[in-house]
Amino acid sequence: MKNPVGIQAFGRHLRLLRDARGFSQQALADYADVAKPTIQRIEKGQAAATLDILLSLSRALQVPFRELMDAPGIDT
């Protein structure tokens, strides 16, 4: 993994967005049409999400893609 700090920051951000909407990991997985273990690995910072998954998460959370990607701790 080339950017572990950014991947972990994104995982924390995703969890905050998910919690703010009252979604369980399973509910988000269902809405985004991805596997629950994928959500778990992303939130734990163990996996980097692909663009396809990021777009699905953005739609499922009903947030603009830019907001999804605007995680504190990710330097661009």
N, C-alpha and C positions, 0 to 999 in steps of 0.2 A: 504494500500500500504506500503510495507516494506522498499522501497528504493526510496522515492519521488525525492531526489536530482538527483540520477542517471537517473531516468525515464525522468525528465525534461531536463537533459543534452542530453540524447539520442534524445529527440524530437527536440531540437535546432539543433543538428547535422544532423538529417534527413532532416530538412528544408533546411539547407545549401547545402546538397548534391542534394536535389531536385531542388533548385533554380539554382545551378551551371550547371545543365543539361537543364535548361529552361522548366522544367515540371511544370504544374499546379498540384494542389492536385488531380484534377479529372484525369489528364493524368497519374499520378503515380498510382492512384487507378486502372485505366484501365489496365495499363501494368502489375501491380502486381496481378491483379484479386482479389482485395479486395474492400470493400465499401469505398467511399469517407469519410464518417463520421469516419471510423476507422483511416484513415490517419490524419484527423483533431484532433482526440482525442490523438493520439500518439504524434503529433507535439506540442500540447498544454501541454503535460505531464500529461494528464488525464487518460491515459491507458498505460499499458505495453503490448508490442507486444509479441505474441507467437513466438516460434521458426519457425513454419510454415510461419507466416507472415514475419518474419525477412529474411528467405530464399527467399521468393517471392520478397521482397523489394530489396535485394541484386541483384537478377537477373534483375529486372526491371530497376534498376539504373546502371546496368552493372559495379558494383564494387565488389571486393572480399569481402566475408563475414567479414573477419578481419577488413577491412577498414570501413565497415558499423558500426561495433561494437566499433571502436576506437574513441569514442566521448570524447572530452575534458570534464573533470569534472566527468568522471566515474572512480572511483578508484576500482582496482581489487586486 
